[in-house]
Amino acid sequence: MDLFDNSYYLIAFFSILIIASYLFTVISNKLRIPSVILLLASGIIVRQVIDANGYELPDTQVFLEIFGIIGLILIVLEGALELKITKEKTRTIRKSFSSALFILLITTLFLALIIFLVIPGTDFRTAFINALPMAVISSAIAIPSVMNFSEKKRDFLIYESIFSYILGILIFNMVIHTTEFTWMTAAWTVIDFGIVISVSFVLTILLLFFLDKTKMNIKFFLMIAILILLFDLGKIMHLSSLLLILIFGLILNNIGQWWKQRMNKYINVENLNRGIEQFKVFTGESAFLIRTLFFFLFGFSLQISVLYDPIVILGGMIAVAVIYFVRFMYLRYVSRVGVFPEITIAPRGLITILLFFSIPQESSIGLISQGILFFVILVTSLVMMFGLFQSKAEISEIEMFDTPDISLD
Protein backbone atom coordinates (compact mmCIF):
# COMPACT_ATOMS: atom_id res chain seq x y z
CA MET A 1 0.00 0.00 0.00
CA ASP A 2 1.52 3.36 -1.06
CA LEU A 3 0.54 6.46 0.90
CA PHE A 4 2.37 8.75 -1.51
CA ASP A 5 0.29 8.11 -4.65
CA ASN A 6 -2.29 10.74 -3.70
CA SER A 7 -1.03 14.25 -4.50
CA TYR A 8 -3.54 15.91 -2.20
CA TYR A 9 -2.25 13.91 0.77
CA LEU A 10 1.29 15.04 -0.03
CA ILE A 11 0.30 18.70 -0.37
CA ALA A 12 -1.65 18.59 2.90
CA PHE A 13 1.25 16.86 4.67
CA PHE A 14 3.76 19.37 3.30
CA SER A 15 1.60 22.27 4.55
CA ILE A 16 1.21 20.71 8.00
CA LEU A 17 4.97 20.18 8.21
CA ILE A 18 5.68 23.86 7.46
CA ILE A 19 3.13 24.98 10.05
CA ALA A 20 4.60 22.57 12.61
CA SER A 21 8.13 23.82 11.88
CA TYR A 22 6.98 27.40 12.47
CA LEU A 23 5.49 26.35 15.80
CA PHE A 24 8.72 24.52 16.65
CA THR A 25 10.62 27.77 15.99
CA VAL A 26 8.28 29.66 18.34
CA ILE A 27 8.78 26.96 20.99
CA SER A 28 12.54 27.08 20.42
CA ASN A 29 12.64 30.85 20.95
CA LYS A 30 10.52 30.65 24.10
CA LEU A 31 11.87 27.52 25.76
CA ARG A 32 15.39 27.37 24.22
CA ILE A 33 14.73 23.87 22.84
CA PRO A 34 16.59 23.56 19.50
CA SER A 35 14.00 23.19 16.74
CA VAL A 36 16.21 20.58 15.06
CA ILE A 37 15.41 18.14 17.88
CA LEU A 38 11.68 18.63 17.33
CA LEU A 39 12.03 18.19 13.56
CA LEU A 40 14.12 15.03 13.94
CA ALA A 41 11.61 13.66 16.45
CA SER A 42 8.74 14.44 14.07
CA GLY A 43 10.45 12.54 11.26
CA ILE A 44 11.07 9.54 13.52
CA ILE A 45 7.46 9.50 14.78
CA VAL A 46 5.97 9.77 11.28
CA ARG A 47 8.25 6.93 10.15
CA GLN A 48 7.05 4.73 13.03
CA VAL A 49 3.38 5.48 12.25
CA ILE A 50 3.83 4.69 8.55
CA ASP A 51 5.72 1.47 9.36
CA ALA A 52 3.03 0.39 11.83
CA ASN A 53 0.30 0.83 9.20
CA GLY A 54 2.13 -1.14 6.52
CA TYR A 55 2.62 1.67 3.99
CA GLU A 56 5.43 1.53 1.44
CA LEU A 57 8.24 3.98 2.13
CA PRO A 58 9.97 6.07 -0.56
CA ASP A 59 13.77 6.33 -0.84
CA THR A 60 14.74 9.66 0.76
CA GLN A 61 18.50 9.53 0.12
CA VAL A 62 18.41 11.63 -3.08
CA PHE A 63 16.14 14.24 -1.52
CA LEU A 64 18.39 14.44 1.54
CA GLU A 65 21.41 15.21 -0.59
CA ILE A 66 19.57 17.80 -2.73
CA PHE A 67 18.05 19.62 0.25
CA GLY A 68 21.36 19.34 2.08
CA ILE A 69 23.32 21.08 -0.69
CA ILE A 70 20.73 23.84 -1.19
CA GLY A 71 20.37 24.24 2.58
CA LEU A 72 24.13 24.54 2.97
CA ILE A 73 24.25 27.38 0.41
CA LEU A 74 21.29 29.24 1.92
CA ILE A 75 22.44 28.88 5.52
CA VAL A 76 25.96 30.17 4.81
CA LEU A 77 24.46 33.02 2.77
CA GLU A 78 21.99 33.78 5.56
CA GLY A 79 24.81 33.90 8.12
CA ALA A 80 27.04 36.08 5.91
CA LEU A 81 24.20 38.55 5.35
CA GLU A 82 24.02 39.07 9.13
CA LEU A 83 27.72 39.95 9.55
CA LYS A 84 29.00 43.50 9.53
CA ILE A 85 32.77 43.77 9.10
CA THR A 86 34.08 46.84 10.90
CA LYS A 87 37.38 47.83 12.48
CA GLU A 88 35.79 47.36 15.90
CA LYS A 89 35.07 43.69 15.13
CA THR A 90 38.48 42.79 13.68
CA ARG A 91 39.67 41.25 16.96
CA THR A 92 36.49 39.15 17.27
CA ILE A 93 36.89 37.93 13.69
CA ARG A 94 40.50 36.90 14.30
CA LYS A 95 39.62 35.07 17.51
CA SER A 96 36.66 33.26 15.98
CA PHE A 97 38.71 32.18 12.93
CA SER A 98 41.52 30.85 15.15
CA SER A 99 38.99 29.05 17.34
CA ALA A 100 37.21 27.45 14.38
CA LEU A 101 40.45 26.32 12.72
CA PHE A 102 42.20 25.01 15.83
CA ILE A 103 39.18 23.20 17.30
CA LEU A 104 38.27 21.72 13.91
CA LEU A 105 41.76 20.33 13.25
CA ILE A 106 42.50 19.06 16.76
CA THR A 107 39.07 17.44 17.14
CA THR A 108 39.43 15.75 13.75
CA LEU A 109 42.94 14.52 14.54
CA PHE A 110 41.85 13.09 17.91
CA LEU A 111 38.84 11.30 16.39
CA ALA A 112 40.92 10.10 13.43
CA LEU A 113 43.56 8.68 15.77
CA ILE A 114 40.88 6.75 17.69
CA ILE A 115 39.42 5.34 14.45
CA PHE A 116 42.93 4.50 13.20
CA LEU A 117 43.79 2.59 16.39
CA VAL A 118 40.43 0.86 16.89
CA ILE A 119 39.56 -0.30 13.36
CA PRO A 120 42.16 -2.70 11.92
CA GLY A 121 43.39 -2.03 8.40
CA THR A 122 42.31 1.63 8.33
CA ASP A 123 44.92 4.09 7.06
CA PHE A 124 45.09 7.50 8.72
CA ARG A 125 43.84 9.41 5.66
CA THR A 126 40.64 7.32 5.60
CA ALA A 127 40.24 7.79 9.35
CA PHE A 128 40.69 11.55 8.93
CA ILE A 129 38.03 11.73 6.19
CA ASN A 130 35.50 9.87 8.36
CA ALA A 131 36.29 11.91 11.47
CA LEU A 132 36.08 15.37 9.89
CA PRO A 133 32.25 15.56 9.49
CA MET A 134 31.79 15.16 13.25
CA ALA A 135 34.21 18.04 13.98
CA VAL A 136 32.29 20.74 12.09
CA ILE A 137 29.89 23.05 13.96
CA SER A 138 26.44 23.44 12.42
CA SER A 139 25.62 27.06 11.58
CA ALA A 140 22.06 25.97 10.80
CA ILE A 141 21.51 25.26 14.50
CA ALA A 142 24.03 27.57 16.17
CA ILE A 143 23.20 30.89 14.47
CA PRO A 144 19.46 31.06 15.30
CA SER A 145 20.17 29.91 18.87
CA VAL A 146 22.55 32.73 19.87
CA MET A 147 20.57 35.75 18.65
CA ASN A 148 19.60 36.70 22.23
CA PHE A 149 23.20 36.68 23.51
CA SER A 150 25.22 39.82 24.13
CA GLU A 151 26.65 41.35 20.94
CA LYS A 152 30.22 40.24 21.70
CA LYS A 153 29.32 36.60 22.42
CA ARG A 154 26.83 36.48 19.54
CA ASP A 155 29.32 37.80 16.98
CA PHE A 156 32.05 35.41 18.15
CA LEU A 157 29.78 32.34 17.97
CA ILE A 158 28.25 33.29 14.61
CA TYR A 159 31.66 33.91 13.02
CA GLU A 160 33.08 30.74 14.58
CA SER A 161 30.26 28.51 13.28
CA ILE A 162 30.51 29.98 9.78
CA PHE A 163 34.31 29.65 9.71
CA SER A 164 33.97 26.07 10.98
CA TYR A 165 31.58 25.37 8.10
CA ILE A 166 33.86 26.91 5.48
CA LEU A 167 37.12 25.46 6.78
CA GLY A 168 35.55 22.03 7.27
CA ILE A 169 34.43 21.85 3.66
CA LEU A 170 37.70 23.26 2.31
CA ILE A 171 39.79 20.73 4.25
CA PHE A 172 37.39 17.87 3.42
CA ASN A 173 37.56 18.61 -0.33
CA MET A 174 41.33 18.97 -0.18
CA VAL A 175 41.78 15.59 1.52
CA ILE A 176 39.23 13.84 -0.70
CA HIS A 177 40.84 15.03 -3.94
CA THR A 178 44.47 14.74 -2.82
CA THR A 179 46.16 11.44 -2.07
CA GLU A 180 49.41 13.13 -1.00
CA PHE A 181 50.29 16.70 -0.01
CA THR A 182 53.01 18.46 -2.01
CA TRP A 183 53.94 22.02 -2.92
CA MET A 184 51.58 21.65 -5.91
CA THR A 185 48.71 21.10 -3.46
CA ALA A 186 49.54 24.32 -1.64
CA ALA A 187 49.89 26.20 -4.94
CA TRP A 188 46.51 24.97 -6.16
CA THR A 189 44.92 26.05 -2.86
CA VAL A 190 46.22 29.60 -3.36
CA ILE A 191 45.00 29.62 -6.99
CA ASP A 192 41.66 28.21 -5.84
CA PHE A 193 41.20 31.04 -3.34
CA GLY A 194 42.25 33.65 -5.90
CA ILE A 195 39.74 32.41 -8.50
CA VAL A 196 36.88 32.22 -6.00
CA ILE A 197 37.54 35.69 -4.53
CA SER A 198 37.76 37.27 -8.01
CA VAL A 199 34.56 35.59 -9.24
CA SER A 200 32.78 36.53 -5.99
CA PHE A 201 33.69 40.19 -6.35
CA VAL A 202 32.66 40.42 -10.02
CA LEU A 203 29.43 38.50 -9.37
CA THR A 204 28.52 40.75 -6.46
CA ILE A 205 29.03 43.94 -8.47
CA LEU A 206 26.90 42.60 -11.36
CA LEU A 207 24.09 41.47 -9.04
CA LEU A 208 24.18 44.82 -7.23
CA PHE A 209 23.56 46.63 -10.52
CA PHE A 210 20.84 44.11 -11.36
CA LEU A 211 19.19 44.58 -7.95
CA ASP A 212 19.26 48.37 -8.34
CA LYS A 213 18.16 48.66 -11.99
CA THR A 214 15.62 45.87 -12.47
CA LYS A 215 11.93 46.75 -12.23
CA MET A 216 10.80 43.13 -12.22
CA ASN A 217 9.32 41.60 -9.09
CA ILE A 218 10.93 38.23 -9.89
CA LYS A 219 14.58 38.72 -9.02
CA PHE A 220 15.56 36.91 -5.83
CA PHE A 221 14.97 33.40 -7.16
CA LEU A 222 17.14 34.34 -10.14
CA MET A 223 19.94 35.46 -7.83
CA ILE A 224 19.71 32.26 -5.77
CA ALA A 225 19.66 30.15 -8.96
CA ILE A 226 22.84 31.88 -10.20
CA LEU A 227 24.56 31.26 -6.86
CA ILE A 228 23.54 27.58 -6.83
CA LEU A 229 24.72 27.16 -10.43
CA LEU A 230 28.10 28.73 -9.67
CA PHE A 231 28.39 26.61 -6.53
CA ASP A 232 27.78 23.43 -8.57
CA LEU A 233 30.21 24.48 -11.31
CA GLY A 234 32.80 25.18 -8.64
CA LYS A 235 32.28 21.75 -7.09
CA ILE A 236 32.66 20.10 -10.50
CA MET A 237 35.96 21.98 -10.98
CA HIS A 238 37.03 21.13 -7.39
CA LEU A 239 37.04 24.79 -6.35
CA SER A 240 36.14 26.09 -2.89
CA SER A 241 32.74 27.18 -4.13
CA LEU A 242 31.19 27.63 -0.69
CA LEU A 243 33.75 30.37 -0.11
CA LEU A 244 32.13 32.16 -3.06
CA ILE A 245 28.79 32.17 -1.22
CA LEU A 246 30.39 33.51 1.96
CA ILE A 247 32.28 36.30 0.18
CA PHE A 248 29.22 37.24 -1.88
CA GLY A 249 27.11 37.60 1.28
CA LEU A 250 29.79 39.56 3.13
CA ILE A 251 30.34 42.01 0.23
CA LEU A 252 26.61 42.44 -0.32
CA ASN A 253 26.03 43.24 3.35
CA ASN A 254 29.04 45.55 3.77
CA ILE A 255 29.65 47.24 0.43
CA GLY A 256 27.50 50.23 1.39
CA GLN A 257 29.78 51.15 4.30
CA TRP A 258 33.00 50.31 2.44
CA TRP A 259 32.47 52.27 -0.78
CA LYS A 260 29.38 54.37 -0.16
CA GLN A 261 30.73 57.55 -1.75
CA ARG A 262 31.93 55.79 -4.90
CA MET A 263 28.70 53.80 -5.24
CA ASN A 264 26.55 56.94 -5.16
CA LYS A 265 27.85 57.82 -8.63
CA TYR A 266 26.50 54.65 -10.21
CA ILE A 267 23.82 53.18 -7.94
CA ASN A 268 20.87 54.52 -5.98
CA VAL A 269 22.13 53.45 -2.54
CA GLU A 270 18.76 53.91 -0.82
CA ASN A 271 17.03 51.75 -3.43
CA LEU A 272 19.83 49.18 -3.20
CA ASN A 273 19.57 48.95 0.59
CA ARG A 274 15.85 48.25 0.33
CA GLY A 275 16.58 45.48 -2.16
CA ILE A 276 19.27 43.96 0.09
CA GLU A 277 16.90 43.98 3.10
CA GLN A 278 14.24 42.22 1.00
CA PHE A 279 16.84 39.70 -0.17
CA LYS A 280 17.78 38.98 3.47
CA VAL A 281 14.15 38.21 4.29
CA PHE A 282 13.82 36.00 1.22
CA THR A 283 17.03 34.12 2.05
CA GLY A 284 16.00 33.60 5.67
CA GLU A 285 12.59 32.20 4.74
CA SER A 286 14.08 29.96 2.03
CA ALA A 287 16.66 28.63 4.51
CA PHE A 288 13.85 27.96 7.00
CA LEU A 289 11.96 25.92 4.39
CA ILE A 290 14.96 23.84 3.33
CA ARG A 291 16.05 23.26 6.94
CA THR A 292 12.58 22.00 7.76
CA LEU A 293 12.53 19.50 4.91
CA PHE A 294 16.10 18.33 5.47
CA PHE A 295 15.94 17.59 9.19
CA PHE A 296 12.49 16.03 8.94
CA LEU A 297 13.67 13.73 6.14
CA PHE A 298 16.81 12.82 8.07
CA GLY A 299 14.70 11.83 11.08
CA PHE A 300 12.34 9.98 8.73
CA SER A 301 15.22 8.03 7.16
CA LEU A 302 16.61 6.82 10.51
CA GLN A 303 15.92 3.45 12.00
CA ILE A 304 15.38 4.14 15.71
CA SER A 305 16.70 0.67 16.52
CA VAL A 306 20.26 1.84 15.78
CA LEU A 307 20.28 3.71 19.09
CA TYR A 308 20.05 0.36 20.90
CA ASP A 309 23.33 -0.77 19.32
CA PRO A 310 26.15 -0.71 21.96
CA ILE A 311 28.71 0.18 19.26
CA VAL A 312 26.65 3.21 18.22
CA ILE A 313 26.28 4.38 21.83
CA LEU A 314 29.96 3.83 22.66
CA GLY A 315 31.17 5.45 19.43
CA GLY A 316 28.83 8.40 19.89
CA MET A 317 29.89 8.92 23.52
CA ILE A 318 33.59 8.88 22.57
CA ALA A 319 32.98 11.39 19.76
CA VAL A 320 31.01 13.72 22.05
CA ALA A 321 33.66 13.48 24.79
CA VAL A 322 36.42 14.45 22.32
CA ILE A 323 34.34 17.34 20.92
CA TYR A 324 33.79 18.99 24.30
CA PHE A 325 37.24 18.19 25.72
CA VAL A 326 39.02 19.93 22.84
CA ARG A 327 36.57 22.83 22.91
CA PHE A 328 36.96 23.32 26.66
CA MET A 329 40.77 23.23 26.52
CA TYR A 330 40.91 25.80 23.72
CA LEU A 331 38.34 28.20 25.18
CA ARG A 332 39.80 27.92 28.68
CA TYR A 333 43.52 28.05 28.04
CA VAL A 334 44.08 29.49 24.53
CA SER A 335 41.42 31.97 23.39
CA ARG A 336 40.14 32.94 26.85
CA VAL A 337 36.96 34.39 25.38
CA GLY A 338 34.89 32.64 28.03
CA VAL A 339 33.95 29.02 28.65
CA PHE A 340 30.24 29.23 29.38
CA PRO A 341 27.93 29.21 27.49
CA GLU A 342 30.41 29.15 24.56
CA ILE A 343 31.43 25.55 25.25
CA THR A 344 27.85 24.35 24.85
CA ILE A 345 27.30 26.09 21.48
CA ALA A 346 28.87 23.37 19.36
CA PRO A 347 25.94 21.55 17.70
CA ARG A 348 26.37 19.14 14.83
CA GLY A 349 23.76 19.01 12.09
CA LEU A 350 23.26 19.55 8.38
CA ILE A 351 26.92 19.90 7.43
CA THR A 352 27.87 16.76 9.40
CA ILE A 353 25.28 14.71 7.52
CA LEU A 354 26.12 16.24 4.15
CA LEU A 355 29.86 15.60 4.49
CA PHE A 356 29.13 12.06 5.66
CA PHE A 357 27.11 11.43 2.49
CA SER A 358 29.99 12.90 0.43
CA ILE A 359 32.57 10.37 1.63
CA PRO A 360 33.65 8.26 -1.39
CA GLN A 361 32.73 4.59 -1.24
CA GLU A 362 36.37 3.53 -1.13
CA SER A 363 36.95 5.69 1.97
CA SER A 364 33.75 4.77 3.79
CA ILE A 365 33.98 2.91 7.12
CA GLY A 366 31.01 0.75 8.07
CA LEU A 367 31.44 1.47 11.77
CA ILE A 368 30.85 5.20 11.23
CA SER A 369 27.13 4.85 10.63
CA GLN A 370 24.12 7.12 10.49
CA GLY A 371 23.39 5.94 14.01
CA ILE A 372 26.57 7.50 15.43
CA LEU A 373 25.88 10.71 13.50
CA PHE A 374 22.35 10.83 14.89
CA PHE A 375 23.66 10.22 18.42
CA VAL A 376 26.23 13.03 18.10
CA ILE A 377 23.68 15.45 16.60
CA LEU A 378 21.14 14.65 19.32
CA VAL A 379 23.54 14.91 22.27
CA THR A 380 25.27 18.11 21.07
CA SER A 381 21.84 19.70 20.52
CA LEU A 382 20.76 18.69 24.03
CA VAL A 383 23.98 20.09 25.50
CA MET A 384 23.37 23.34 23.64
CA MET A 385 19.81 23.39 24.99
CA PHE A 386 21.21 23.07 28.53
CA GLY A 387 23.60 25.95 27.87
CA LEU A 388 20.77 28.12 26.52
CA PHE A 389 18.62 27.34 29.57
CA GLN A 390 21.45 28.26 31.94
CA SER A 391 22.36 31.45 30.10
CA LYS A 392 18.70 32.48 30.06
CA ALA A 393 18.48 31.91 33.82
CA GLU A 394 21.64 33.98 34.41
CA ILE A 395 20.33 36.85 32.22
CA SER A 396 16.99 36.82 34.07
CA GLU A 397 18.80 36.93 37.42
CA ILE A 398 20.99 39.85 36.32
CA GLU A 399 17.97 41.75 35.02
CA MET A 400 16.13 41.15 38.30
CA PHE A 401 18.98 42.57 40.40
CA ASP A 402 19.69 45.42 37.98
CA THR A 403 16.09 46.66 37.92
CA PRO A 404 15.92 49.90 39.91
CA ASP A 405 13.62 50.04 42.90
CA ILE A 406 10.91 52.59 42.07
CA SER A 407 8.64 51.64 44.94
CA LEU A 408 6.97 54.55 46.74
CA ASP A 409 6.96 52.77 50.10
C-alpha positions, -999 to +999 in steps of 0.1 A: +000+000+000+015+034-011+005+065+009+024+087-015+003+081-046-023+107-037-010+142-045-035+159-022-022+139+008+013+150+000+003+187-004-016+186+029+013+169+047+038+194+033+016+223+045+012+207+080+050+202+082+057+239+075+031+250+100+046+226+126+081+238+119+070+274+125+055+264+158+087+245+166+106+278+160+083+297+183+088+270+210+125+271+204+126+308+209+105+307+241+119+275+258+154+274+242+147+239+228+166+236+195+140+232+167+162+206+151+154+181+179+117+186+173+120+182+136+141+150+139+116+137+165+087+144+141+105+125+113+111+095+135+075+095+148+060+098+113+083+069+102+070+047+130+034+055+122+038+047+085+057+015+094+030+004+118+003+008+092+021-011+065+026+017+040+054+015+014+082+040+021+100+061-006+138+063-008+147+097+008+185+095+001+184+116-031+161+142-015+184+144+015+214+152-006+196+178-027+180+196+003+214+193+021+233+211-007+207+238-012+204+242+026+241+245+030+242+274+004+213+292+019+224+289+055+260+302+048+245+330+028+220+338+056+248+339+081+270+361+059+242+385+054+240+391+091+277+399+096+290+435+095+328+438+091+341+468+109+374+478+125+358+474+159+351+437+151+385+428+137+397+412+170+365+392+173+369+379+137+405+369+143+396+351+175+367+333+160+387+322+129+415+308+151+390+291+173+372+275+144+405+263+127+422+250+158+392+232+173+383+217+139+418+203+132+425+191+168+391+174+171+394+157+137+429+145+145+418+131+179+388+113+164+409+101+134+436+087+158+409+067+177+394+053+144+429+045+132+438+026+164+404+009+169+396-003+134+422-027+119+434-020+084+423+016+083+449+041+071+451+075+087+438+094+057+406+073+056+402+078+093+407+116+089+380+117+062+355+099+084+363+119+115+361+154+099+322+156+095+318+152+133+342+180+140+323+207+121+299+231+140+264+234+124+256+271+116+221+260+108+215+253+145+240+276+162+232+309+145+195+311+153+202+299+189+226+327+199+206+357+186+196+367+222+232+367+235+252+398+241+266+413+209+302+402+217+293+366+224+268+365+195+293+378+170+321+354+182+298+323+180+283+333+146+317+339+130+331+307+146+303+285+133+305+300+098+343+297+097+340+261+110+316+254+081+339+269+055+371+255+068+356+220+073+344+219+037+377+233+023+398+207+042+374+179+034+376+186-003+413+190-002+418+156+015+392+138-007+408+150-039+445+147-028+462+114-021+494+131-010+503+167+000+530+185-020+539+220-029+516+217-059+487+211-035+495+243-016+499+262-049+465+250-062+449+260-029+462+296-034+450+296-070+417+282-058+412+310-033+423+336-059+397+324-085+369+322-060+375+357-045+378+373-080+346+356-092+328+365-060+337+402-064+327+404-100+294+385-094+285+408-065+290+439-085+269+426-114+241+415-090+242+448-072+236+466-105+208+441-114+192+446-080+193+484-083+182+487-120+156+459-125+119+467-122+108+431-122+093+416-091+109+382-099+146+387-090+156+369-058+150+334-072+171+343-101+199+355-078+197+323-058+197+302-090+228+319-102+246+313-069+235+276-068+247+272-104+281+287-097+284+266-065+278+234-086+302+245-113+328+252-086+323+218-071+327+201-105+360+220-110+370+211-074+370+248-063+361+261-029+327+272-041+312+276-007+337+304-001+321+322-031+288+322-012+304+335+020+323+363+002+292+372-019+271+376+013+298+396+031+303+420+002+266+424-003+260+432+033+290+455+038+296+472+004+275+502+014+298+512+043+330+503+024+325+523-008+294+544-002+307+576-018+319+558-049+287+538-052+265+569-052+278+578-086+265+546-102+238+532-079+209+545-060+221+534-025+188+539-008+170+517-034+198+492-032+196+490+006+159+483+003+166+455-022+193+440+001+169+440+031+142+422+010+168+397-002+178+390+035+141+382+043+138+360+012+170+341+020+160+336+057+126+322+047+141+300+020+167+286+045+139+280+070+120+259+044+150+238+033+161+233+069+126+220+078+125+195+049+161+183+055+159+176+092+125+160+089+137+137+061+168+128+081+147+118+111+123+100+087+152+080+072+166+068+105+159+034+120+154+041+157+167+007+165+203+018+158+203+037+191+201+004+209+233-008+193+261-007+220+287+002+193+267+032+182+263+044+218+300+038+227+312+054+194+288+084+199+299+089+235+336+089+226+330+114+198+310+137+221+337+135+248+364+144+223+343+173+209+338+190+243+372+182+257+390+199+228+366+228+229+370+233+267+408+232+265+409+258+237+383+282+252+398+279+287+435+281+280+441+295+245+414+320+234+401+329+269+370+344+254+349+326+280+340+290+287+302+292+294+279+292+275+304+292+246+314+255+252+278+243+248+273+261+215+289+234+194+259+216+177+264+191+148+238+190+121+233+195+084+269+199+074+279+168+094+253+147+075+261+162+042+299+156+045+291+121+057+271+114+025+300+129+004+326+104+016+336+083-014+327+046-012+364+035-011+369+057+020+337+048+038+340+029+071+310+008+081+314+015+118+308+052+112+271+048+106+241+071+105+234+059+140+266+075+154+259+107+135+223+108+149+237+102+184+262+130+181+237+155+166+211+146+193+235+149+223+253+181+211+218+197+205+208+187+240+240+201+255+234+233+236+198+234+250+212+231+285+236+259+279+208+281+265+186+273+296+214+283+319+224+315+301+187+325+301+185+319+338+216+340+344+203+368+322+170+368+341+188+369+374+210+398+363+180+418+350+161+412+383+190+426+404+197+454+380+161+467+379+159+499+399+136+500+429+109+526+421+086+516+449+070+546+467+070+528+501 
